[in-house]
């Protein structure tokens, strides 16, 4: 690609992102969920230096996450329906305020599902902005771990975009220090390349206990010990 065209396209994406964030800040999506986090913190203030799980409903619905990772100091700050723009908007309220030793992120799936105009490249741009915001506030001392975007029955039409977005983010992370990419995507596929049918609840999007067991096995080795 011509370098001038590439730079122009990236600048256009950044401009669109700025406009989107401005609109988000005015409308304040997920304000109820964010206030609930603040209320919980006011009752029992979490200690700093823990592991924060941040992202969308795949984390938000993992209510018993601490039972899957006994002995790990996890703070679950997933909020359902969120995309990377939401995480950028609430990066302090859901991530950096806790000064975690590790941030585990699952997000990007809802970005692709929100509009056909959201490309894998846009997902990468949004993730890179989130990554750099965390780095700016926490420095390199905090590990950033990205859990790959999962396949699902209800969003199988997005599979090609999901694979492309995962590839782009994995390549981005490979160039960073103190950062990990965790591939849970492939483990959720059958031998013929189709997604497993028995790892989801009735909506064919969110996982049941069998699905989370797959995630636990793959994520656990990447979690930092106390």
C-alpha positions in Angstrom: 0.0 0.0 0.0 1.2 3.5 -0.8 2.5 5.0 2.4 0.7 8.3 1.9 -2.6 6.5 1.5 -1.8 4.3 4.5 -1.2 7.4 6.7 -4.3 9.1 5.4 -6.4 6.1 6.2 -5.0 5.9 9.7 -5.6 9.6 10.3 -9.2 9.1 9.1 -9.8 6.2 11.5 -8.4 8.3 14.4 -10.7 11.2 13.5 -13.7 8.9 13.5 -12.6 7.5 16.8 -12.3 10.9 18.3 -15.8 11.8 17.1 -17.2 8.5 18.5 -15.6 9.0 21.9 -16.9 12.5 22.1 -20.4 11.2 21.5 -19.9 8.4 24.0 -18.7 10.8 26.7 -21.9 12.9 26.2 -24.3 9.9 26.3 -22.4 8.0 29.0 -23.3 4.4 28.1 -23.2 1.8 30.9 -23.3 4.5 33.6 -25.3 2.2 35.9 -22.7 -0.6 35.7 -19.9 1.8 36.3 -21.7 3.3 39.3 -22.2 -0.2 40.6 -18.4 -0.8 40.5 -17.8 2.4 42.4 -20.4 1.4 45.0 -18.8 -2.0 45.5 -15.4 -0.4 45.9 -16.7 2.0 48.5 -18.0 -0.9 50.6 -14.8 -3.0 50.3 -12.0 -1.2 48.6 -9.9 -3.7 46.6 -6.2 -3.8 47.3 -3.9 -2.5 44.6 -1.7 -4.8 42.7 -4.3 -7.5 41.8 -5.3 -8.9 38.4 -8.1 -7.0 36.7 -10.3 -8.8 34.2 -11.8 -6.1 32.0 -14.1 -6.2 28.9 -17.5 -7.3 27.7 -20.2 -9.8 28.7 -18.0 -12.9 28.4 -16.2 -11.6 31.5 -19.3 -9.9 33.0 -21.2 -13.2 33.0 -18.3 -15.1 34.5 -19.7 -14.5 37.9 -17.8 -17.4 39.6 -14.5 -16.5 38.0 -12.7 -16.7 41.3 -13.7 -20.4 41.6 -12.0 -21.1 38.3 -8.8 -19.4 39.4 -8.4 -20.2 43.2 -5.5 -18.4 44.8 -5.4 -15.6 42.1 -6.4 -12.1 43.3 -8.9 -11.3 40.6 -11.1 -8.2 40.3 -13.8 -8.8 37.6 -14.7 -5.5 35.9 -16.4 -6.8 32.8 -19.6 -5.0 31.8 -22.0 -6.6 29.3 -22.4 -5.2 25.8 -19.3 -3.1 26.0 -16.9 -2.6 23.2 -13.4 -1.1 23.0 -14.7 2.4 22.8 -16.4 1.8 26.2 -13.3 0.5 27.7 -11.3 3.5 26.5 -14.0 5.8 28.0 -13.9 4.0 31.3 -10.3 3.0 31.4 -9.8 4.6 34.8 -13.0 3.3 36.4 -12.5 -0.3 35.3 -8.7 -0.7 35.1 -6.1 1.8 36.0 -7.6 3.0 39.4 -6.8 -0.4 40.8 -3.1 -0.2 39.7 -3.2 -3.9 38.8 -0.1 -6.0 38.3 -1.9 -7.6 35.3 -4.8 -6.5 33.1 -6.6 -9.3 31.2 -8.8 -7.9 28.4 -11.6 -9.6 26.5 -13.2 -7.1 24.1 -13.6 -6.4 20.4 -16.3 -8.8 19.6 -19.1 -6.3 20.1 -17.2 -3.8 18.0 -17.4 -6.1 15.0 -21.0 -7.0 15.7 -22.1 -3.3 16.0 -21.7 -2.4 12.4 -20.5 -3.9 9.1 -18.4 -0.8 8.7 -16.2 -1.8 11.7 -13.3 -3.6 10.2 -10.5 -5.7 11.9 -8.2 -2.8 11.3 -10.5 -0.5 13.3 -10.6 -3.0 16.1 -6.8 -3.0 16.1 -6.8 0.8 16.2 -9.1 0.9 19.1 -7.2 -1.8 21.0 -3.9 0.0 20.4 -5.3 3.2 21.9 -6.6 1.3 24.9 -3.2 -0.4 25.3 -1.3 2.9 25.1 -3.7 4.5 27.6 -3.0 1.8 30.1 0.7 2.0 29.5 0.7 5.8 30.0 -1.0 5.5 33.3 0.6 2.3 34.7 3.9 2.2 32.8 5.5 -1.1 31.7 5.2 -2.6 35.2 1.7 -3.8 34.6 1.3 -6.8 32.3 -1.4 -6.5 29.6 -2.9 -9.7 28.4 -5.4 -9.9 25.6 -7.8 -12.9 25.3 -8.6 -13.5 21.6 -12.1 -12.8 20.3 -14.1 -16.0 20.5 -16.1 -17.7 17.8 -19.8 -18.3 18.4 -22.9 -19.9 16.8 -24.9 -16.6 16.7 -22.1 -14.6 15.2 -20.6 -17.1 12.9 -21.1 -14.7 10.0 -18.3 -12.6 11.6 -15.8 -15.4 11.8 -13.6 -14.2 9.0 -13.4 -10.7 10.6 -12.8 -12.2 14.0 -9.9 -14.3 12.8 -8.4 -11.2 11.0 -8.8 -9.0 14.1 -7.2 -11.7 16.3 -4.3 -11.9 13.9 -3.7 -8.2 13.8 -3.9 -7.8 17.6 -1.6 -10.8 18.1 1.0 -9.2 15.8 0.7 -5.9 17.7 1.2 -7.6 21.0 4.2 -9.6 19.8 6.0 -6.2 19.3 5.3 -5.0 22.9 7.0 -5.7 26.2 5.3 -7.3 29.2 2.2 -8.2 27.1 0.6 -11.5 26.2 -1.9 -12.8 23.6 -4.0 -15.8 24.6 -5.6 -17.8 21.9 -8.8 -19.3 23.2 -10.4 -19.1 19.7 -9.0 -22.3 18.2 -9.8 -24.4 21.2 -13.5 -23.6 20.8 -13.6 -25.1 17.3 -14.3 -28.7 16.3 -12.1 -30.8 14.0 -13.9 -29.7 10.9 -13.4 -26.0 11.7 -16.9 -25.3 12.9 -17.6 -23.9 16.4 -18.6 -26.3 19.2 -22.3 -26.4 19.8 -22.4 -27.5 23.4 -20.4 -24.8 25.1 -23.0 -22.0 24.9 -26.2 -21.1 26.7 -29.5 -20.7 24.9 -28.5 -17.5 23.1 -25.7 -19.3 21.3 -23.4 -16.4 22.1 -22.5 -16.5 25.7 -20.8 -19.5 27.2 -21.9 -22.1 29.7 -19.7 -23.8 32.3 -18.1 -26.1 29.7 -17.1 -23.1 27.6 -15.5 -21.3 30.6 -13.7 -24.5 31.5 -12.0 -24.3 28.1 -11.0 -20.7 28.8 -9.7 -21.5 32.3 -7.4 -24.2 31.1 -5.8 -21.8 28.6 -5.8 -18.6 30.6 -4.5 -20.0 33.9 -0.8 -20.5 32.8 -0.6 -16.8 31.8 -1.9 -15.4 35.1 0.8 -13.9 37.3 1.2 -15.5 40.7 1.1 -13.4 43.9 
